[in-house]
């Protein structure tokens, strides 16, 4: 079956699934392969569960059924490649403006804020959760339909070339890199590798007629690699950016003010924790204003946004106040979180920090730096979780994993009346702790 023929079938069945636990009636099942699974083995189950057709790349699956059943199996060379090609083809058929967002830190929050701002005026499709990889991006693009007027697509990477590949799928009209930091160094090889890979978005847009970017003018790593691309700029006041803003207060909620070049100031009270969220908010404002959202509408959208998914959430339990930032952690985001925590006024502070993953050869050095910063803050208690922190835990309490922390909390070590920062890589599973605190 050709791509155009498959596309016609998709138009008749415009819901795509890769999970037999979620098979809407009449949908298309793509039998993806992974390191520990083969979707081809579940194709028949998907059809029995409601899917209209199954896209497979194992001929034996089709050969094992009757001729009448075989017509519902679409055999291709590679299911993942077909899924990506179908998504790219669909995106180009619709032709609506697409904004692509990437970066080391803040890309999901920026995407959420941007979508909230744009939704005050437009019908917007945006990436759900953090489905930002080689599977999540095509699945997101295949959710586009003729009712959508704009799309905001988040893309992530952990090795060189990945953003280039995703950019070719997304074919964005404009792009935004939030920042570059010391994350996934095991895959990127170095910080320079991070910059180069994130910059692949700029490389793609640079050669596309009419494309432009949204640029943090204060970021010393982004401005040099953005040369030659038309840009809508944002940053701190006094530098002539298109959108300028500054912090008014951050204890703990971020309050800031912004202005459009030459315009009046607008003050926004947010539900965001962390001064580092200023640039995320300014980025969303820059996008919204470029797409004709008024400053008043944009302000209201950002003020109304409440973060979730363990990203800088402030939770109040019966015993403590928690700042939960347990979705991801790298040296850059960890330092920013600790810097912000130091600025918050509270008489009884505590830190629970999980180790940072995928740092390769610099892991020991970076954990030592974070441990030293954490211990310098004067918190009443510091708990480190994970083997990487163990050598630097003098003056703190160390736990090998989250299960050991849970055991300690259940055994009477539960803190009370404290402001607790919980931050670590998702793999450390610190998101399990709020229910026990």
Protein Blocks (a to p, Z undefined) as FASTA:
>chain_A
ZZklmmmmmmmmmcccfbfklccehiacdddddfkbcfklmmmmmmmnopabdcdfbfkl
mmmpcfklmmmpccdfblklmmmmmmmmmmmmnopacdddedjehklmmmmmmmmmmmmm
pccdddehjlfbfklmmmmmmmpcfkbmbdcdddddfbehklmmmmmmnopabdcdfbac
dehklmnopaklmmmmmmmmmmmmmmpghiacdddfklmklmmmmgoiacdddddehiop
abdcddfbdcfbccdddddehiacdddddfbecjklmmmmmmmmmmmmmnopafklmmmm
mmmpcceehiapacddfkbccdddfkbccfklmmmmmmmmmmpgcfbdcddddddehklj
mlmmmmmmmmmmmmmnopabdcdedjklmmmmgoiacdfblklmmmmmmnopacehiacd
ddddfklommmmmmmZZ
